[in-house]
Amino acid sequence: MQPKISVIIPAYNHERFIGAAVESVLNQTCHDFELIVINDGSTDRTGEIIQSYRDERIIYRSQENQDAYNTLNRGLGMVRGNYVAILNSDDVYFPDRLQRLITEQQATGAQCLFTDVVPISDEGVEFIDPEFGWNVWHRKNREYFRQCGDLYVAFLKGNFMVTTSNLFLSAEAAATVGKFCSLRYLHDYDYIFRVMLAYPGKVRYLADEKLLYYRIHSGNTLSEAAILGREQDKAVIRKYMLAAIGEQFKPFAAAGADRLMELEQELAAVRQTLARPGTPGIKTLCGQLAGAIKEKIKKIFCRS
C-alpha cells in the first residue's frame, strides 16, 4: 500500500533526542505514513534506540557517516508517499502537524508548506524570553516578512523557515526540485529558494501556527562553523538575489553586491585597527597629517 506521507529522519549521534523525534511521528493524528530513518554513522546508541521501536511503518537504514545533505538525499530516493516531510533527529513534531499541513495543502494547492516554530533547550524547555538572542533574530525576520508581504524577498533578509525539519512538500515538488546541495550548514536555505523558483506562488507559510519544536543546543559556541555558515549565507543570498532579476540587470546587481561586501570587510578591518590600544584617534591622525603637510610646505619655501 502506498502511504500518504513519507517522513525522513536523518539521524546522527542524538541518542538523547531520537526517541522523542520518532515518537512525535508515530503519535501523529494522521496515521497514514512511512517513517524512513537513516542512521548516518552514529557512534552512540542512536541506532539501537531506533531499532527498539516495533512499528511496521518504520523503515530503518544504516550507513557510514556522509553528512546531513547526503543522508537526506538518500531518503528522498526512498520515498513512496504523495507528500514528503523531514524531521531532524533532535527536533519534535506537534501531534497534529502532518494532518494540519495536508488539510492546508488540499485547500490551497500549495506545493510546499512550512510553519512557525517553538525553540526548545536540550531538556525540552521552551525559550520564551523575548530578548533571548534566537528569539530576537527570528522575530526580526518574521516582522520583515509581514512588512514586505513577499516570501522570496523576505527570505533574502533571513531564513525564517529555520530548519529542514520545517519542510513539507508534495512528492511532485520534491522530485522537481531534486536533491539537497552540498552546503553543510545551509542546504535547507538553498532548497527553499529552489522551491520558490520552481513553484512561484505555491509556497505557503503558516505564520500564525507553531507546529514544530526546534532544538537549540546549550553547548553551541562560536567556532569555525559560525564563520563557514556566514560565508555560505552570503553565497546563497547573492546567488538567489541574482536569480530573481532580469539578465540585463544582473551585472549591475552582482557588482554592487560584491562591492558592498568588500566595504563591510574593509570597515571591519579599519574599526579593528582603530580599536587597538595605542592607536591614535581620527582627530589625532588628522592633526598629524596637517602638521606633516605644513612641514613639507616650509621645506619647499626654504629651498626657494
Secondary structure, 3 states (H helix, E strand, C coil): CCCCEEEEEEECCCCCCHHHHHHHHHCCCCCCEEEEEEEECCCCCHHHHHHCCCCCCEEEEEECCCCHHHHHHHHHCCCCCCEEEECCCCCEECCCHHHHHHHHHHHHCCCEEEEEEEEECCCCCECCCCCCHHHHHHHHHHHHHHHHCCHHHHHHHCCCCCCHHHCEEEHHHHHHHCCCCCCCCCHHHHHHHHHHHHCCCCEEEEEEEEEEEEECCCCCCCCHHHHHHHHHHHHHHHHHHHHCCCHHHHHHHHHHHHHHHHHHHHHHHHHHHHHCCCCCCHHHHHHHHHHHHHHHHHHHHHHC
